[in-house]
Amino acid sequence: MADDDPGLTRSAAGTMGEANAEGTLSHTARSGSPAWAAQDKPAHPHDSAHLHVTGQALYADDIAEAADLLHLAFGQSSEAHARIIAMDLSAVREAPGVVAVYTAADIPGANDVAPVAHDDPLLADGKVIYHGQALFLVAATSQKAARTAARLGRIEYEPLPALLTTGDARAADALIEPTQRMARGDAEAALSAAPHRLSGGFEMGGQDHFYLEGQIALAAPGEDGQIHILSSTQHPSEVQHLVAAMLQLPSADVTVEVRRMGGAFGGKETQAALFAAAAALVAAKTGRPAKFRCDRDDDMVLTGKRHPFSVAYDVGFDDEGHLLAVKLRLASACGATVDLSPAINDRAMFHADNCYFLPDVEIVSERLKTNTVSATAFRGFGGPQGMLAIERIVDEVAARLARDPLSVRLANLYRPGASETPYAMQVADNIAPEIIARLRETARYDARVAEIAAFNAQSRVIKRGIALTPVKFGISFTTTHLNQAGALIHLYADGSIQLNHGGTEMGQGVYVKVAQVVADVFAVPVEQVRITATRTDKVPNTSATAASSGADLNGMAAHAAATTIRDRLTAFLARTHDCAEEDVRFTPDGVIAGEADPMTLGEVARRAHMGRVSLSSTGFYATPDIAYDRSAHRGRPFYYFAYGAAVSEVAVDTLTGEHRVMAVDIVHDVGKSLNPAIDRGQIEGGFIQGQGWLTTEELVWDDKGRLLTHSPATYKIPTASDRARHLSIELWDGENVEPTINRSKAVGEPPFMLAISVFSALARAIAATRPDLRALPPLDAPATPEKVLDAIAGFTAS
């Protein structure tokens, strides 16, 4: 980063508590701020932490390989849109190590791995719809042999017009579903009557999941046609049902198992089915175990990304910055198939208000069909795109009025009498004002704004920016029937407990959280609860571990199962000790029945077993009080909201466009935390991943529809050096107003959107190059150095 002030480099290399004489670093160390909120809560480590650091944690690729294991690879399309005229696979079949080659004609049942719309084939049949699409499947004796042979296929195509951008798709009227509209009042009339009005737009790119463990599945044939699949998937039941339909088997004959994933972030909610189905097809056809371990480059080409969005807006406001009318158009490139795009784009509409009351509003959502790999679920599930749109609008309004953006944010927050969302849900648990107020004080926001203004006035090259942005994120699947979960708990006669539920572990800590819930029911250490792999033959018909609902749903289901067993034990002890049930207590010192001496859980379990009491139970939970009419876009799609706010401070080199996040302060709401250590990890990880989406992670396709950023060499995720040197996380000291498990709140997705503060701060830093203009520079996301430099050039030339 170039510098005309040598003090900046010295300070940036030090701690955030240092400042040179010229005030280069405005964020000074604070005494008295909480080092760790909720220290009295159980901060258990991740259940696999000791296995991770010692290398003993087993992932799908660590399972010992059978001597007759087959390795798989896809032959992939070299066209984005074309008819398949002929496929000559003779060289593929004759290649060394090849055992079998399959095409769509070899699939006995449904050629489909789509989650909803039945439009996503396992192997292309007659036509290809995106570059890299799977055409045929190779099974060989090694991964290298399979991948080498897959490149030998000779395919004859008849090219068809390819729609590669939102502009292409709009011109062709190509949609995955009709354009959706959500509205309240008369936005057009209110715009005309507003004292001030502005319009604009910007682009935000997609994002690759870049999970540490790539897509992988291992299928093994069983007796009588049964199939067992070890899959790195967030949705075992969906994989089970799709594979069963493909092989023309009942679902009971397909078992899908997941012990852990090396990351997922939504990328293994629907996308894992492709690889699991391929492995299952080979296992069923050959009678041999089959493994599909996808190469990183192929993984990035074959699997979906976060939806890129084009945003256009027209906003009316008054002198204080109150948003009087908003017309917002969100257009997303959904890719070649439907996947989960309807629900993802719906959630973008749901979050286009963020924390703000919009009295007259119209939100229009275009879901455009393009000849690119289908966009899919990604942490936030459309919420980040909708939220970034309204935050950019607020920043634009503040710039036009020459007001601090925080004042405009505060003027528009939901409040009593103005608490209904554009989709007619009441915001009944609004703590955003309190969170913002606390963060404003503890992060010294006002003082830092002044310090940064002073610095920018005397620094010619380096410009700094700061922003405080809030988050209000709805928790629940917006598809109502998905809000259910099951669990199965066994209490053994020695007092040990086995826990099974439908949640999957992708590093986010849902296993240890649910284990803590069960341990609390019996008042035993969490180490007494044995966590087991998620399996479809133990807990059936589960929803994906997604929508930040893993702990909410599975924790409640497990609590119900454990409570059932505890109630049986209570009744048994009351009967055998001649006392009332209320005199039976499960405590950390043991189980107490009446006046009897405390017993261990093992002693109680042994006695109950001898007394022929069932020590096993299922549990079920369905989220109450939610319903949504999608045809009208009205209802209560969320059980509650999770809140947070972040202050980010950045520095921009105006000669190169290089920028750095210098300091981040976060206050985030997790309700009554189930596990502060896990929650803090999720908040930090979510923020950094959001920062990557908005600053470095750029997806680039060429004019033929080929993904150019398909490896770590060309796609830039954040590294350790991109983390702000000062990053403070405070957990909000409250609890959920809704009766969730232990009054906790979800934490997986909401922190991702805290990183919008980085994007807002970058815009303000660039705006400091022309303080005489009452405007923000045009800036698209991700704000790479190249885009920042372009924005500076266009802005300073104004």
N, C-alpha and C positions, 0 to 999 in steps of 0.2 A: 504494500500500500504506500503510494507516494505521500510525501509529507512536507509541507512548508513550515511545519512547527515541530522541531525535533523532540519537544517534550511529549508529543502524543505517543510516539513509538515507545519511549521509555515507560510511560504510564501504562500503556496497553499491555506491555510485557509483564507488568507487576500485578499486584492484586487490585481488585476493584475498590478497596478501601483507601488507595493512594490517590493523590491528586498533585499535579505539579503546580507551580506558582501561577501559571496562566489558566488554571481551572480546566485543563483538558478533560479530566475525568470528573464528571459531575456527581457520580454515585459514590458517596462516602460510606464507610462502614457504620453500621448502626448497633448500638448497644441496646439490650433489652428486648430485641425481637425474638420470637420463639425459634429455637433451633429445631424443634420437632414437636408439632402439636400432638395432642392426645397421647402423651407418653405413657399414660396409665393403661392403654389398650394393648391387647396381645400382638406384639410385632413379631410373629413367628416368621422364620425364613421360608423361602419357597421350599416345598416338600422335596424337590429334586436338586436343591442347591449343592449339597455335598456330592451328589452324583455327577453334576455338571462339572464342578471344578476338578474332580478326580478322573474324569473321562469314563465313568462307569454307567452313565445314563444311556440307555439303549434306545436308539431311533430305528426306523424301519430298515435303514441300510446297514445297521449293526447286527442284525439277526444272522446267525450262521447260515450259510448258503448250502442248500442240498446239492448233492453231486450232479443231479440231473436238471438243475435250475436253468431256465431259459431267460435270456435278457432281451429286452424289446426296444424298438425304435420305430418312429413313424417316417414314412416317405411323405414329404411335404410339398405343397403347391408352390410353384414359382410365379403364379399369377394371382392378382387380387380379385379378379372376377372373370370367369371363363367357363365355357362348356368343355367337358372332358370328352374328346373325340376317341382317344384310344390310350390304353396303358399297356406298355410292353414291360413286363416284370421278369422276363426270362433271365436277364443278367443278375437280378436280385436273388432269384431262387438258386442260381448256380454259384453264388458267391461263397467263399470259404466260411464254414461255421453255421450257415443258415439252415434251420430246421423246418421252418414253415413261413409262408407269406399269406396274409389275409387281406381281402378287400371287403367292401360293403356287401357283396354277394354272399360272403361266408358267415354273416351274422344271422343266427337262427331266429331271433325275435326282433325287437324294436331297435333300429339304428338311431339311437337317441340318447344324448347325455344332457339334455336341457332340463333346468329346474322346474319350468312351468309350461312353456309354450310348445314343446315338442318340435323345435326347429333347429336343434344343434346336433348334427350327426356325429357319431363316433368316427366314421370314415366317410369321406365325401362320396356322393352317389350321383354321378352325371354332371355335376356342376361344382365349381369352387367359388367361395364367396369372400375369401380374404387370403392375403399372402401368408404362406406358412401353414395353411390348413392341412390336417392329416388326410392323406389319400389312401395309404395302405399301411399295413402293420407287419413288421419283420420280427421274427423270433429266431434267435441265434444262441450259440454257446457262450458268447461273451458280449459285453456291452460294445466293445470296439467293433466286433464283427457285425453286430446288428446295425450300428450307426454307419459303418462303411458301406454295407450292402444297401441300406435305405437310399443312398445317394446314386444308385445305379439304375433306378427306374427311368424309363423313357416315356414321357407323357406328351401326347399331342392335344393341344388346346385350340379352341375357337375363342379368342378374346372377346369380352363383352365390356361395355362402358363401365368404368369403375368410379364410384362415388367415394372420394377420399377425405373430403372436408365437409364442415357444416354448410358451407356455401354451396358445394356440389349437391348435397342432399336436399337442401331447401329448394334449389332450382328445379330439382327433379320431383319435388313433393314426396320424398322418400321418408316415411315415418314408421317407427315400430309400433306406434299406436296413435290415436288422435291426439292433437294438441289439447292440453288441459288448462283450465282457467279457474283460479281461486280469487274471489273478490268480496269486498265489502264497500258499501256506499257507492258514490259516483266519483271515481277518481278523475275522470276527464273534466267534470264541472269544477271540482275542487282545484285542479291544476290551473284552470282558467282564472279562478278567483284568488289564487295565492299571490301575496305581495312579491315573492321572488320565485323564479323557476329556472331550473337548469336541466340539461340532458347530457347523456354521454354513454360510454360503454367501455368494456375492456374484455380481455381474454384471460382465461385461466387454463393451464394445461392439465393433463392427466398425471398419473404417477404409477410407477411399477412397485409392486409389493416388496420385492427384493428380500424375501424371507431367507434366513440363513440356510435352512434345509429346503432344497428344491422339491418339486413335485415327485412323489414316489409312491408306489404301491407294490405289494407282494401278494400274489394270489396262489393258493394251494388247493388242489382238488381233494375232496373227501369222498367217502363212500356214497354210493347211490346217487351220484350226480351233485352232491353238495359242494359248496365253494366257501372257503375261508379267505378273507381279504384283510391284510394289514395295510391300512391306508393312512396317509397324512392328510386327513380331511377334518374340517370343522363340522361336517354334517354326515355322520355315519349312516343314519337312516335313509337319507336321500340316495347315497351311494348304493345302499342295499337294494332299495326299490328299483333304481335304474338298472342295476346289474341283473336283478331278477327278471325284469321285463326284457332285457336284451337276450338273456339265455333261455327265456320261456320257462322260468322256474318260479315256484312260489317263494315269497320273501323269506319264509321260514327256512329255506334251504340255502340262504346266503347269509353268512355272518361277517360283519365288518367290525374290525377292532382298531382302536386308537389308544395307545398309551401316552404318547406325547408328540407334539410337532415342534420343529425348530423354527417357530414363527409362522404366521399366517396372515394376519391383518385383513382378513376378508378374502384373500386370494386363494383360500382353500375351502371356501364355502360352497361354490358351484364348480370351480375349475378342477378340483381333484377327481371328479367323476370320470373325466376323459381317460386318465391314466389307470384308474382302478378298473374301469370297464375293459380297457385293452388287456390288462393283465388277466382279468377273469376270463375273457374270451379265449386267450391262448391256453390257460390252465384247463378250461373245459374241453377245448378241441384236442389238445395233445395228451391230457392226463398227467402233465408234468407241472411242477411249480413254475411260476413266471414272475419276473420282476421288471417293472418299468421305473428306472431311475433316470429322470430327465436331465440332460445336460443343461447348464445354466443358459447358454445362448438360445437353445431350442425352447427352454422354459419361457424365456422372455418373449419369444416370437409367438408361441402357441397360446399363452394365457392372457386373460383380460386385465385391464388396468382401471385406475380411477377414471371416471368420465371427465373429459375436457368440456368446458363450458364457454359459450359466448354470452356476454351480459349486455343488455341495453336498458337504459332507465330514463325516466322523465320524472322529476320530483319538484313539488311546490313546497315552500317553507316561508316562515315569517322572520322578523328581525332577530328573534331570540334563537332561531334555529329549530323551532318546532316543525316537524315533518307533517304538513297538512294534507299532502296527496303524494302517492307513489304509484307509478306504473312501471312494472318490472318485467322484462322478458328474459327468460332463461332458456338457452338452446344448448342441448348437449349432443355430442356425437356418441351414439349408443353402440356403434359397431354393427356387425352383420346379422346378429340374432338378438332375440329379446332379452335373454338371460334374466337379470333382476332389475333391468332398467326402469320399468314402471314404478316400482317401489322406491328406487333410489332417487328418481326425479321427483316423486311425490315428497320425499323427505327434504329435498332441496327447497321445495315450495314451503314446507312446514317451517323451515328455519330461515326463511327470507325476512322474518321480523326480528330475529335474535331476541334481544331484551327490550324491544321498542314497540310502543303502541302506535299503530298506523291507522288513523281514523278513516281515511278513504284510500283504498288500495286495490290494485289489480295486479295479480301475478299470473303470467302466462308462461307455460312450460312446453317447449317443443322437444320431442324425443326423436331425433333424426337417425335414420338408418344409413350406415356407411359401410364400405367394403374394407373394413379393418377388423381385427380381432375384437370380439364383443367386449365392451367395457363391462365391469362387474363390481361386486361389492368391494369396498375398501373402507377402512376405519373412518367412521363418520357417515358413510353411506348416503352421500348427497348433502348432508348437513353442512360440511365445510364450504361447499360451493354456494349454497344459499346464504350462509352467514357472511362470507367474504363480500358478496354483492352488497348487502345492506351496510356493512362497515365501510366499504368504499364510498357509498352514497353519503354517509354521515361525514366522512373526511372531506368530501367535495363541498358539502354545505358549509362546513366550518371554514374551509379555505375561502369560499366566496364571501362569507361574512367577516373574515379576518378574526375569527374567534378560536379559542382553544378547542380542539375536537372533543375533549372531555366534557366541556360545558354543554355541547350539543348532545352528547350521549346522555348526560344527566337530564336534560330537558325532555327527552323522549322516552325515558324508561317507563315500563308498565307501572301503574300506580292505582290506588283505589279509585273506582269510577272509570278507569281506562285500563281494564285488565282482560279484555277478550281478544284472542288471537284472530287473525284473518280467517281461520277455519272454525271459529266459534267455540273454542275451548277456553275456559276461564283459567287464568294464571293465578292459582290460589296459594302458591307456596313461594311467592316472589321474595327472594333474599338478595337479588342482584344489587339493590341500592346499598345494603349494609356491607356486602363484600367489597364493592367498589370504594366505599368510604374508608374501610379499613386499609385496603391496599394503597389508596391515595396517600394516607397518612404514613403507613409503615415504609413505603417505598420512596417517600419524600418527593412525590411527583411534582408538586408545584414549584418547589425549590429547584429541582433539576431542570424543569422547563426553562426557568430564568437563567440558570447556569449555562444551559446549552445554547440559548439565544445569544448570550454574551460571547460564548466561544465561537459560534458561527460568524458573528460580526467581525471577528479579528482573524479568522482562519480562512485563507484564500482557497486552499485545495481540499482540505478535509472538512466535511460537513457532517454534523451529527443530527440525529432525530430521536424522538421518544414518543411512545404511544401507550395508552392504557385502553385495552379493549375487553369487553365482558363476553361471557358465554352463557347461553341458556339452551340446554340440549334435552330434547324429549327422550324419555326412556320407555321403551316397549317396542316390540315389532309392530309396525303400522299395518301389517296383515294380521288381523286380530287372532285368527285361529292358531298362529304360531306361538302365542303366549301361554305355553303349557310345558310342563316338564315332569319327569318321573324319576324315582330313585328306588333302590333295593338295598336293604341293610340286613346283614347277618350279625347277630351277637353269638359268639361261640361260647361253649361251656367253660372255657378258661378266662372269660372276660374280655378277650380280644374282639375287635369289631372290624367287619369288612364293609367297605363303602363302595357302592356302585351307583352311578347316576348317568344322565345323558349328556352332561357337559363334557367338552373336550379341552385338553390342556395344551395351549400353544405358547406357554411361557408366561401367561398373564396371571397365574396363581389361583385359578378357580378351584383347583383340587384342594389346596391347603385351606382356602377359605371355607369350603363346604365341610372339610374334615374338622375344622374348628367348630363349626355349627353343631356337628354330631357329637363331638367331644364335650361340648358345653351341656348338651341334653343329659348326658350320663355323668357329668362332672368328673371327667377323667382327663389325663393329659392327652394332647393331640397325638402323641406318639403311639397311643393305644389303638388308634384308628388306622387300619391298613387301607391305603388308597389303591384302587385297582384300575385297570384299563377300562375305557368306555367300550362296551360291546353291545351290539344290537340283539344278542340272544339273552341279555340280562335285563336291559331296559329298552323297550321297543318304541317305535314311532315318535322319536324325539325330534325337537326342532334343532336347527343349527345353533352352535355356540356363536352367537352374533348379537348385534343390536345392544351390546353392553349388558346383556341380560343373563349371562351365564351364572353369576353368583345369585342374582335375584331369584331366578326360576328354580335352579337346581338346589340352591340352599334351602328354599322353602319346601321343596319336595323331600329332601333328605331330612329336614326337621320333622316333617309329618311322619315319615317312616320311623325315625328314632323315637319320637314321642309315643307312637303306637306301642313299640316294644317296652318303653319305660312304663307306660300305663299298665301293661300286662304284668310287669314285674311288681309295680306298686300294688295292684290288686292281689297278687299272689302273696306278697309279704304281709299285707294287711290281714289276709285270711289266716296265714300260718303263724302270725305273731299276735293275733287277736287284738288288733288296733285299728283305728280309723285310717283311711287312705291318706288323709291330710297329715297324718303323723309319720308317713314314710317320706324320707327326704334323701335326695341324691346330693352329696356334698363332696368337696375336694378331699375331705378326711374320711370318706367312705359313705356307704349307704346305711341310713339309720331307720330302723323300724320300731316305733314306740320307744320302750325303755331298753331295748336290746343294744348290745355293744355294736359299734360300727363294723360293717362287713365290706370287704372289697367287692367290686363288681363281678370278679371271677367267682367268688363264693356265692353271690346271689344268683349268677347265671347257672352255676352247677346245681344249686338247689331247685331252681325253676325248671331246669331240664329234667331232673329226676321227678319233678312234680308234673311233667308233661305239659309245660307251658311253651307255646311257640315263641322262638327267639329270632324270628325272621319276619320282615314286613316290607311291603312296598309303600311308597308315598307318592302323592300326586299333588300338583299345584297348577292352578290356572289363574292368571292375573285378573283381578276383579275390576269392574267399573270402567271398562274401556270398550268403545264401539266407534266405528267410523263409517260414514256413508261416502264412499269414494265417488259416486256419481255426482254428488253435490259438493264434495270436498268440505264436509262439515262433520263435526263430532268431537269425540275425545280419544284421539289415537294414542295418547301417552298416559301412563299411570302417574308420572310425576316428571319434574324437570331437575336436571343437575346443573349447578351454576359454578361459575368461576370467573376470574379476571386475572389479566397479566399486564405487567408493565415491561416493555422491552426498549432498550436503548441501543442504537446502532451508530456506526461510523462509516462514511462513504468516501472513497477516494474519487474525486470528480474528474481526475485525469484518466483513470483506467476503468472506472465502474466497479472496482473491487470493493467489497463491503464486509463488515464484521459485526456480529452481535456481541455487544460488550457486556451487557448486564440484563438479567431477567429476574423479576420478582413475581411470584404467583401466590394467590390465595384461591384455594379450590375446595369445593363442597363435595364431600363423599358421604354426607350423613354421619351416622355413628359408625365409624370405620370398623370393618371386620378385621382388618389387618393393616395398620399404618405403614409397615415396611413395604408390603406389596403395593399399596395404593400410591405411595410416594414414587415407587419405581415406575408405575404406570403413568403417573403425571409427567415425570421427567421424560420418559420414552415417547409418550404421545406428543409432547411439545416439540422435541427434537425432530420427530418424524414430520410434524406439521411444518416446521421450519424448513425442512428439506423440500417439501412440496412447493413451498412459496419462494425458495431462493436458488436451489441447485438442481433439482431433479427434472431435467428437461427431456421429454420424449420427442424424437424426431423421426418422421417418415419421409421417404423420397417420393417423387411423383409417380412411382409405380406401386406405391402402397407397401414398400418394404421398410420394416423397422430398422433404423440405422443405429439406434442406441440400445443395443441388445447384449451388452456385457459390462462388467465393471470398468472396462477401459473407456467406455463412451457414455455411461450413465452414472451420474455422480450423486450418491447418497451422502448424507452428512457423516463426517468422521468425528473422532473425539476432539479434534482441534476446532471444530465448528461450534462446540458447546460453549456458551458464554462462561467466562471465567468466574463471574458471579452469577449463581443461579440459586435463588432462595424459594423454597416451597413451604407454604404454611397451609395446613389442613383447617378448614373452617370448623369451628367448634359448635356444631349443631347436630340435629338428627332429622331424619326424614319425617315429614308430617304424615306420610302414608305408612301403614303397618307392613313395611317390607321386612326382610329377615334382619332382626336385631336393629331395625330402623336405619339400616345402611343405605347407601346409594351406589349406583353403578359408576365405574371409573374408567372403563376401557377406552371409550371414544371421546367423551367431552374434552379431555385435556388437549386433544389434537388441535382444536380450534383456538386455543389460547395463543397459538403461534401467529394468528392473524395480526397480533400486536407488532410482530416483526415487519410484516408487509406495510402496515400503516406507518411505522417509524421510518422505514426506508423512503416512503413517499414524502414524508415531512423533511427528511434530510436532503432529498433532491430539490424540494421546493425552496430550501434555504439558499439555493444558488441564485434565485430571483425573488428576494423578499418583497419586491415592489409589486409582484403579480398576485392578485387574489384568486389563486387557482392552484390545483395540484398538477404535477406533470403526468402525461399519459404513461401508464406503467402496467404492463401485463405480468401475470404470474406464469412460471417462476421468474422472479426478478434476478436473473443471472447477471453477471457483470456486463455482458454485451447489451442486455436490455436496459440496464441502469444507465450505461453510457449513451445509448440511443435516446433514452428519456431526458437525460441532461442536455444533450445536443439540441433536441427539439424544444425543450423548455427555455433554454437560454437564448435561443434564436427567436423566441416569441416577441 
